[in-house]
């Protein structure tokens, strides 16, 4: 359901994805002791969530409970959402089957979609969500504010690639964000909206919203380059171990490649966002993630600003320059004060 358009970006509520999240949220409300396992889910104290709890008799759907308890990555719901059409059928042109199967420890995509469609019909989900579209329109108009001159062609220019469509999918049922792409190469920015219980309202920082946008739209471009040129290298393994010693978030500690994915997209997002918020951007040295495994993030920002233009494109920069940067970081961690 497209709510509005901004330049060349669709802003929409994906009803399939929102239903998957709603199932997670209602299950978590019933079993709050599972909060750590479902830490990406939010259940704000608002009417919408209270109505979801009444709408979905979660105990009637033990098969669906098995599925959501066996997703081993919190990006599975959004990848399923964009790979299922409005009739709750698999869209073969879009669904990232191999990726989803990698993180499903139970059942199959086909059986999951059949179960989701059954629930959608049972609870009349389409009708329910239509009722709350004005709620989401108000939230988007009030809190999801982007610069009028936001130009997503910046992404194509920065990475030297041709981009397709851009879609922003907000939800009040998650925290954090995800940046999947579909099989056709369309990019998605899925973002949670923080609800301040004390103030009884949502809070979204515009600069952070845009920085997260560039962050999430960058992942489908950056991650494959890391996999292609840096995965399974000894130097990346050392870089990863150093990040863990420096309090790396558990979320990013599953694989060595994940650390450099995050380093690169965070640096690039900062650089791309500075075009729109240059006078208001906090210094990169003040980024809140630095004490949590991202010790060298400021170094990467400066390194990228100084060196990216020396290469034909971003892929070549990752292939030839980033190994030098990683080596520098590892040497710094060992007390060798070399210059980069």
C-alpha positions as a Markdown table, in Angstrom:
| # | Residue | x | y | z |
|---|---|---|---|---|
| 1 | Unk | 0.0 | 0.0 | 0.0 |
| 2 | Unk | 1.8 | 3.1 | -1.2 |
| 3 | Unk | 1.2 | 6.0 | 1.2 |
| 4 | Unk | 3.1 | 8.7 | -0.6 |
| 5 | Unk | 6.0 | 9.3 | -3.0 |
| 6 | Unk | 9.1 | 11.4 | -2.3 |
| 7 | Unk | 11.1 | 12.2 | -5.4 |
| 8 | Unk | 11.9 | 8.7 | -6.7 |
| 9 | Unk | 11.1 | 6.8 | -3.5 |
| 10 | Unk | 7.9 | 5.0 | -2.6 |
| 11 | Unk | 6.8 | 5.2 | 1.0 |
| 12 | Unk | 4.5 | 2.3 | 1.7 |
| 13 | Unk | 3.1 | -0.1 | 4.3 |
| 14 | Unk | 3.8 | -3.7 | 3.2 |
| 15 | Unk | 0.7 | -5.6 | 4.5 |
| 16 | Unk | 2.4 | -9.0 | 4.3 |
| 17 | Unk | 5.4 | -7.8 | 6.3 |
| 18 | Unk | 3.2 | -5.9 | 8.8 |
| 19 | Unk | 1.2 | -9.1 | 9.4 |
| 20 | Unk | 4.4 | -11.1 | 10.0 |
| 21 | Unk | 5.5 | -8.5 | 12.5 |
| 22 | Unk | 2.1 | -8.4 | 14.1 |
| 23 | Unk | 2.2 | -12.1 | 14.7 |
| 24 | Unk | 5.6 | -11.7 | 16.3 |
| 25 | Unk | 4.4 | -8.8 | 18.4 |
| 26 | Unk | 1.3 | -10.6 | 19.7 |
| 27 | Unk | 3.4 | -13.7 | 20.5 |
| 28 | Unk | 5.8 | -11.6 | 22.4 |
| 29 | Unk | 3.0 | -9.9 | 24.4 |
| 30 | Unk | 1.8 | -13.4 | 25.4 |
| 31 | Unk | 5.4 | -14.5 | 26.3 |
| 32 | Unk | 7.3 | -11.4 | 27.4 |
| 33 | Unk | 10.0 | -13.6 | 28.8 |
| 34 | Unk | 11.1 | -14.1 | 25.2 |
| 35 | Unk | 12.1 | -10.5 | 24.7 |
| 36 | Unk | 15.7 | -11.2 | 24.2 |
| 37 | Unk | 15.0 | -13.7 | 21.4 |
| 38 | Unk | 12.7 | -11.2 | 19.7 |
| 39 | Unk | 14.7 | -8.1 | 20.5 |
| 40 | Unk | 14.0 | -6.5 | 17.1 |
| 41 | Unk | 10.2 | -6.4 | 17.9 |
| 42 | Unk | 8.5 | -3.4 | 19.5 |
| 43 | Unk | 5.2 | -3.5 | 21.3 |
| 44 | Unk | 4.5 | 0.2 | 22.1 |
| 45 | Unk | 1.6 | 1.0 | 24.4 |
| 46 | Unk | -0.7 | 2.3 | 21.7 |
| 47 | Unk | -4.2 | 1.5 | 20.5 |
| 48 | Unk | -2.9 | -0.2 | 17.3 |
| 49 | Unk | -0.9 | -2.8 | 19.3 |
| 50 | Unk | -3.8 | -3.4 | 21.7 |
| 51 | Unk | -6.1 | -4.1 | 18.8 |
| 52 | Unk | -3.6 | -6.5 | 17.3 |
| 53 | Unk | -3.5 | -8.4 | 20.5 |
| 54 | Unk | -7.3 | -8.8 | 20.3 |
| 55 | Unk | -7.3 | -9.5 | 16.6 |
| 56 | Unk | -4.8 | -12.4 | 16.5 |
| 57 | Unk | -5.5 | -15.5 | 18.6 |
| 58 | Unk | -1.9 | -16.6 | 18.4 |
| 59 | Unk | -2.5 | -19.9 | 20.3 |
| 60 | Unk | -4.7 | -21.0 | 17.4 |
| 61 | Unk | -1.7 | -21.1 | 15.1 |
| 62 | Unk | 1.0 | -23.4 | 16.5 |
| 63 | Unk | 2.5 | -24.0 | 13.1 |
| 64 | Unk | 3.2 | -20.3 | 12.7 |
| 65 | Unk | 4.7 | -20.2 | 16.1 |
| 66 | Unk | 7.1 | -22.9 | 15.1 |
| 67 | Unk | 8.1 | -20.8 | 12.1 |
| 68 | Unk | 8.8 | -17.5 | 13.9 |
| 69 | Unk | 10.7 | -19.4 | 16.6 |
| 70 | Unk | 13.0 | -21.0 | 14.0 |
| 71 | Unk | 13.9 | -17.9 | 12.0 |
| 72 | Unk | 17.6 | -17.6 | 12.7 |
| 73 | Unk | 18.0 | -14.0 | 11.5 |
| 74 | Unk | 15.7 | -11.1 | 12.1 |
| 75 | Unk | 15.9 | -10.0 | 8.4 |
| 76 | Unk | 13.8 | -13.0 | 7.4 |
| 77 | Unk | 10.4 | -11.3 | 7.9 |
| 78 | Unk | 11.2 | -8.4 | 5.7 |
| 79 | Unk | 12.7 | -10.6 | 3.0 |
| 80 | Unk | 9.5 | -12.7 | 3.1 |
| 81 | Unk | 7.4 | -9.6 | 3.0 |
| 82 | Unk | 8.9 | -8.2 | -0.1 |
| 83 | Unk | 8.9 | -11.6 | -1.8 |
| 84 | Unk | 5.1 | -12.2 | -1.3 |
| 85 | Unk | 2.5 | -10.3 | -3.4 |
| 86 | Unk | -0.7 | -8.7 | -2.2 |
| 87 | Unk | -2.6 | -12.0 | -2.7 |
| 88 | Unk | -0.3 | -13.8 | -0.3 |
| 89 | Unk | 1.4 | -15.7 | -3.0 |
| 90 | Unk | 5.2 | -16.1 | -3.7 |
| 91 | Unk | 6.5 | -13.6 | -6.3 |
| 92 | Unk | 9.2 | -15.6 | -8.1 |
| 93 | Unk | 10.5 | -12.4 | -9.7 |
| 94 | Unk | 11.3 | -10.9 | -6.3 |
| 95 | Unk | 11.8 | -13.5 | -3.6 |
| 96 | Unk | 15.3 | -14.2 | -2.4 |
| 97 | Unk | 14.8 | -17.9 | -1.9 |
| 98 | Unk | 18.4 | -18.9 | -1.3 |
| 99 | Unk | 18.8 | -16.2 | 1.4 |
| 100 | Unk | 15.6 | -17.0 | 3.2 |
| 101 | Unk | 16.2 | -20.7 | 3.2 |
| 102 | Unk | 19.6 | -20.1 | 4.8 |
| 103 | Unk | 17.9 | -18.7 | 7.8 |
| 104 | Unk | 14.8 | -20.9 | 8.1 |
| 105 | Unk | 15.4 | -23.8 | 10.4 |
| 106 | Unk | 11.9 | -25.2 | 10.0 |
| 107 | Unk | 9.5 | -26.0 | 7.2 |
| 108 | Unk | 9.5 | -24.3 | 3.8 |
| 109 | Unk | 8.8 | -21.0 | 2.2 |
| 110 | Unk | 5.7 | -22.4 | 0.5 |
| 111 | Unk | 4.2 | -23.8 | 3.7 |
| 112 | Unk | 5.0 | -20.6 | 5.5 |
| 113 | Unk | 3.2 | -18.5 | 2.9 |
| 114 | Unk | 0.2 | -20.9 | 3.0 |
| 115 | Unk | 0.0 | -20.5 | 6.8 |
| 116 | Unk | 0.3 | -16.7 | 6.5 |
| 117 | Unk | -2.5 | -16.6 | 3.9 |
| 118 | Unk | -4.7 | -18.7 | 6.2 |
| 119 | Unk | -4.2 | -16.3 | 9.1 |
| 120 | Unk | -4.7 | -13.3 | 6.9 |
| 121 | Unk | -8.1 | -14.7 | 5.8 |
| 122 | Unk | -9.1 | -15.8 | 9.2 |
| 123 | Unk | -8.6 | -12.4 | 10.9 |
| 124 | Unk | -9.6 | -10.4 | 7.8 |
| 125 | Unk | -6.2 | -8.7 | 7.9 |
| 126 | Unk | -6.6 | -6.6 | 4.8 |
| 127 | Unk | -9.7 | -4.9 | 6.2 |
| 128 | Unk | -8.1 | -4.4 | 9.6 |
| 129 | Unk | -5.0 | -2.8 | 8.1 |
| 130 | Unk | -7.1 | -0.5 | 5.9 |
| 131 | Unk | -8.6 | 0.9 | 9.1 |
| 132 | Unk | -5.2 | 1.8 | 10.4 |
| 133 | Unk | -3.8 | 3.3 | 7.2 |
| 134 | Unk | -4.8 | 6.8 | 8.4 |
| 135 | Unk | -2.8 | 6.1 | 11.6 |
| 136 | Unk | 0.3 | 5.2 | 9.5 |
| 137 | Unk | -0.3 | 8.2 | 7.2 |
| 138 | Unk | -0.3 | 10.5 | 10.2 |
| 139 | Unk | 2.8 | 8.9 | 11.7 |
| 140 | Unk | 4.7 | 9.1 | 8.3 |
| 141 | Unk | 3.7 | 12.7 | 7.7 |
| 142 | Unk | 4.5 | 13.8 | 11.2 |
| 143 | Unk | 7.7 | 11.9 | 11.9 |
| 144 | Unk | 9.2 | 10.6 | 8.7 |
| 145 | Unk | 10.5 | 13.8 | 7.3 |
| 146 | Unk | 13.1 | 13.8 | 4.5 |
| 147 | Unk | 14.8 | 16.8 | 2.9 |
| 148 | Unk | 12.9 | 18.2 | 0.0 |
| 149 | Unk | 16.0 | 18.0 | -2.2 |
| 150 | Unk | 16.8 | 14.4 | -1.2 |
| 151 | Unk | 18.3 | 12.8 | -4.4 |
| 152 | Unk | 18.6 | 9.1 | -4.3 |
| 153 | Unk | 20.6 | 9.2 | -7.5 |
| 154 | Unk | 23.4 | 10.0 | -5.1 |
| 155 | Unk | 23.6 | 6.3 | -4.4 |
| 156 | Unk | 24.1 | 5.3 | -8.0 |
| 157 | Unk | 26.7 | 8.0 | -8.5 |
| 158 | Unk | 28.6 | 7.1 | -5.3 |
| 159 | Unk | 28.7 | 3.4 | -6.0 |
| 160 | Unk | 29.0 | 3.8 | -9.9 |
| 161 | Unk | 26.0 | 1.5 | -10.5 |
| 162 | Unk | 22.6 | 1.7 | -12.0 |
| 163 | Unk | 19.9 | 1.7 | -9.4 |
| 164 | Unk | 16.3 | 0.6 | -9.8 |
| 165 | Unk | 13.4 | 1.5 | -7.4 |
| 166 | Unk | 13.7 | 2.7 | -3.8 |
| 167 | Unk | 11.0 | 1.8 | -1.2 |
| 168 | Unk | 10.8 | 3.0 | 2.4 |
| 169 | Unk | 8.8 | 0.7 | 4.6 |
| 170 | Unk | 8.3 | 2.0 | 8.2 |
| 171 | Unk | 6.7 | 0.1 | 11.0 |
| 172 | Unk | 6.0 | 0.8 | 14.6 |
| 173 | Unk | 6.5 | -2.9 | 15.4 |
| 174 | Unk | 10.3 | -3.0 | 15.0 |
| 175 | Unk | 13.3 | -1.2 | 16.3 |
| 176 | Unk | 16.4 | -0.7 | 14.1 |
| 177 | Unk | 16.3 | -1.1 | 10.4 |
| 178 | Unk | 17.0 | -3.5 | 7.5 |
| 179 | Unk | 18.1 | -3.0 | 3.9 |
| 180 | Unk | 17.1 | -5.9 | 1.7 |
| 181 | Unk | 16.9 | -6.0 | -2.0 |
| 182 | Unk | 14.7 | -8.2 | -4.2 |
| 183 | Unk | 15.8 | -10.5 | -7.0 |
| 184 | Unk | 15.2 | -7.7 | -9.5 |
| 185 | Unk | 17.6 | -5.4 | -7.7 |
| 186 | Unk | 15.1 | -3.0 | -6.2 |
| 187 | Unk | 16.2 | -1.6 | -2.9 |
| 188 | Unk | 14.2 | -1.3 | 0.4 |
| 189 | Unk | 14.7 | 0.7 | 3.5 |
| 190 | Unk | 12.8 | -0.8 | 6.5 |
| 191 | Unk | 12.8 | 1.3 | 9.6 |
| 192 | Unk | 11.3 | 1.1 | 13.1 |
| 193 | Unk | 9.9 | 4.1 | 14.8 |
| 194 | Unk | 10.7 | 4.7 | 18.4 |
| 195 | Unk | 7.8 | 5.4 | 20.8 |
| 196 | Unk | 8.5 | 7.5 | 23.9 |
| 197 | Unk | 6.2 | 6.0 | 26.5 |
| 198 | Unk | 6.7 | 8.9 | 28.9 |
| 199 | Unk | 5.9 | 11.6 | 26.3 |
| 200 | Unk | 3.2 | 9.4 | 24.7 |
| 201 | Unk | 4.5 | 10.0 | 21.1 |
| 202 | Unk | 6.9 | 8.8 | 18.5 |
| 203 | Unk | 10.3 | 10.4 | 18.1 |
| 204 | Unk | 12.4 | 10.4 | 14.9 |
| 205 | Unk | 15.5 | 12.5 | 14.3 |
| 206 | Unk | 15.4 | 13.6 | 10.6 |
| 207 | Unk | 19.2 | 13.5 | 10.2 |
| 208 | Unk | 19.4 | 10.0 | 11.6 |
| 209 | Unk | 16.4 | 8.9 | 9.5 |
| 210 | Unk | 18.3 | 10.0 | 6.3 |
| 211 | Unk | 21.6 | 8.5 | 7.5 |
| 212 | Unk | 19.8 | 5.2 | 8.2 |
| 213 | Unk | 18.3 | 5.4 | 4.7 |
| 214 | Unk | 21.7 | 5.6 | 3.0 |
| 215 | Unk | 22.9 | 2.9 | 5.4 |
| 216 | Unk | 20.2 | 0.4 | 4.5 |
| 217 | Unk | 20.1 | 1.1 | 0.8 |
| 218 | Unk | 23.9 | 0.6 | 0.8 |
| 219 | Unk | 23.9 | -2.9 | 2.3 |
| 220 | Unk | 22.7 | -4.8 | -0.9 |
| 221 | Unk | 25.5 | -3.1 | -2.8 |
| 222 | Unk | 28.3 | -3.3 | -0.3 |
| 223 | Unk | 27.8 | -6.8 | 1.2 |
| 224 | Unk | 28.4 | -8.7 | -2.1 |
| 225 | Unk | 31.6 | -6.8 | -2.7 |
| 226 | Unk | 32.9 | -7.7 | 0.8 |
| 227 | Unk | 31.9 | -11.3 | 0.1 |
| 228 | Unk | 33.7 | -11.2 | -3.3 |
| 229 | Unk | 37.0 | -9.6 | -2.2 |
| 230 | Unk | 37.4 | -9.9 | 1.6 |
| 231 | Unk | 35.6 | -12.9 | 2.9 |
| 232 | Unk | 37.7 | -15.7 | 4.4 |
| 233 | Unk | 40.9 | -13.7 | 4.5 |
| 234 | Unk | 43.2 | -13.9 | 7.5 |
| 235 | Unk | 43.4 | -10.2 | 7.8 |
| 236 | Unk | 39.6 | -9.9 | 8.1 |
| 237 | Unk | 39.6 | -12.5 | 10.7 |
| 238 | Unk | 42.1 | -10.5 | 12.8 |
| 239 | Unk | 40.1 | -7.3 | 12.3 |
| 240 | Unk | 37.0 | -9.2 | 13.5 |
| 241 | Unk | 38.7 | -10.5 | 16.6 |
| 242 | Unk | 39.9 | -7.0 | 17.4 |
| 243 | Unk | 36.3 | -5.7 | 17.1 |
| 244 | Unk | 35.1 | -8.4 | 19.5 |
| 245 | Unk | 37.7 | -7.4 | 22.0 |
| 246 | Unk | 36.4 | -3.8 | 21.7 |
| 247 | Unk | 32.8 | -4.7 | 22.7 |
| 248 | Unk | 31.3 | -5.5 | 19.3 |
| 249 | Unk | 27.5 | -5.8 | 19.4 |
| 250 | Unk | 26.3 | -9.4 | 19.6 |
| 251 | Unk | 24.2 | -8.7 | 16.5 |
| 252 | Unk | 27.3 | -8.1 | 14.4 |
| 253 | Unk | 29.5 | -10.9 | 15.9 |
| 254 | Unk | 28.1 | -13.9 | 13.9 |
| 255 | Unk | 30.5 | -13.7 | 11.0 |
| 256 | Unk | 33.7 | -11.7 | 10.3 |
| 257 | Unk | 32.3 | -10.3 | 7.1 |
| 258 | Unk | 29.4 | -8.6 | 9.1 |
| 259 | Unk | 31.8 | -6.3 | 10.8 |
| 260 | Unk | 33.3 | -4.9 | 7.6 |
| 261 | Unk | 29.8 | -4.7 | 6.1 |
| 262 | Unk | 28.8 | -2.4 | 8.9 |
| 263 | Unk | 32.0 | -0.4 | 8.9 |
| 264 | Unk | 31.6 | 0.4 | 5.2 |
| 265 | Unk | 28.0 | 1.2 | 5.1 |
| 266 | Unk | 28.2 | 3.4 | 8.2 |
| 267 | Unk | 31.1 | 5.4 | 6.7 |
| 268 | Unk | 29.4 | 5.7 | 3.4 |
| 269 | Unk | 26.1 | 6.7 | 5.0 |
| 270 | Unk | 27.8 | 9.4 | 7.0 |
| 271 | Unk | 29.5 | 10.8 | 3.8 |
| 272 | Unk | 26.3 | 10.7 | 1.8 |
| 273 | Unk | 24.2 | 12.3 | 4.5 |
| 274 | Unk | 26.6 | 15.1 | 5.1 |
| 275 | Unk | 25.4 | 16.6 | 1.8 |
| 276 | Unk | 22.0 | 17.4 | 3.3 |
| 277 | Unk | 22.9 | 18.1 | 7.0 |
| 278 | Unk | 26.5 | 19.4 | 6.7 |
| 279 | Unk | 26.0 | 22.2 | 9.2 |
| 280 | Unk | 24.1 | 20.0 | 11.7 |
| 281 | Unk | 26.0 | 16.7 | 11.4 |
| 282 | Unk | 27.8 | 15.6 | 14.6 |
| 283 | Unk | 31.4 | 14.9 | 14.2 |
| 284 | Unk | 32.1 | 11.3 | 13.2 |
| 285 | Unk | 34.3 | 10.9 | 16.3 |
| 286 | Unk | 31.2 | 11.3 | 18.4 |
| 287 | Unk | 29.3 | 8.4 | 16.7 |
| 288 | Unk | 27.7 | 6.4 | 19.5 |
| 289 | Unk | 28.8 | 3.0 | 17.9 |
| 290 | Unk | 32.5 | 3.7 | 18.2 |
| 291 | Unk | 32.9 | 2.1 | 21.7 |
| 292 | Unk | 31.0 | -1.0 | 20.5 |
| 293 | Unk | 33.5 | -2.5 | 18.1 |
| 294 | Unk | 33.8 | 0.3 | 15.6 |
| 295 | Unk | 37.0 | 1.8 | 16.9 |
| 296 | Unk | 38.3 | 2.9 | 13.5 |
| 297 | Unk | 35.1 | 4.3 | 12.0 |
| 298 | Unk | 36.4 | 7.9 | 11.9 |
| 299 | Unk | 39.6 | 6.6 | 10.2 |
| 300 | Unk | 37.5 | 4.9 | 7.6 |
| 301 | Unk | 35.4 | 8.0 | 6.8 |
| 302 | Unk | 38.6 | 10.1 | 6.3 |
| 303 | Unk | 40.3 | 7.3 | 4.3 |
| 304 | Unk | 37.2 | 7.0 | 2.0 |
| 305 | Unk | 36.9 | 10.7 | 1.5 |
| 306 | Unk | 40.6 | 10.9 | 0.6 |
| 307 | Unk | 41.0 | 7.8 | -1.5 |
| 308 | Unk | 37.7 | 6.9 | -3.2 |
| 309 | Unk | 38.2 | 9.3 | -6.1 |
| 310 | Unk | 41.5 | 7.7 | -6.9 |
| 311 | Unk | 39.7 | 4.5 | -8.2 |
| 312 | Unk | 37.5 | 4.0 | -11.2 |
| 313 | Unk | 34.5 | 2.9 | -9.1 |
| 314 | Unk | 33.5 | 1.8 | -5.6 |
| 315 | Unk | 34.1 | -1.9 | -6.3 |
| 316 | Unk | 37.7 | -1.2 | -7.2 |
| 317 | Unk | 38.1 | 0.8 | -4.0 |
| 318 | Unk | 36.9 | -2.2 | -2.0 |
| 319 | Unk | 39.1 | -4.6 | -3.8 |
| 320 | Unk | 42.3 | -2.6 | -3.7 |
| 321 | Unk | 42.1 | 0.0 | -0.9 |
| 322 | Unk | 40.1 | -1.6 | 1.9 |
| 323 | Unk | 42.6 | -4.4 | 2.5 |
| 324 | Unk | 45.1 | -1.7 | 3.1 |
| 325 | Unk | 42.7 | 0.0 | 5.6 |
| 326 | Unk | 42.0 | -3.3 | 7.4 |
| 327 | Unk | 45.8 | -4.0 | 7.7 |
| 328 | Unk | 46.3 | -0.6 | 9.1 |
| 329 | Unk | 43.6 | -1.2 | 11.8 |
| 330 | Unk | 45.0 | -4.5 | 12.8 |
| 331 | Unk | 48.5 | -3.0 | 13.1 |
| 332 | Unk | 47.1 | -0.2 | 15.2 |
| 333 | Unk | 45.4 | -2.7 | 17.5 |
| 334 | Unk | 48.8 | -4.3 | 18.1 |
| 335 | Unk | 50.4 | -1.0 | 19.1 |
| 336 | Unk | 52.1 | -0.3 | 15.8 |
| 337 | Unk | 51.5 | 3.3 | 15.1 |
| 338 | Unk | 51.7 | 3.2 | 11.4 |
| 339 | Unk | 50.2 | 5.8 | 9.1 |
| 340 | Unk | 47.6 | 4.8 | 6.5 |
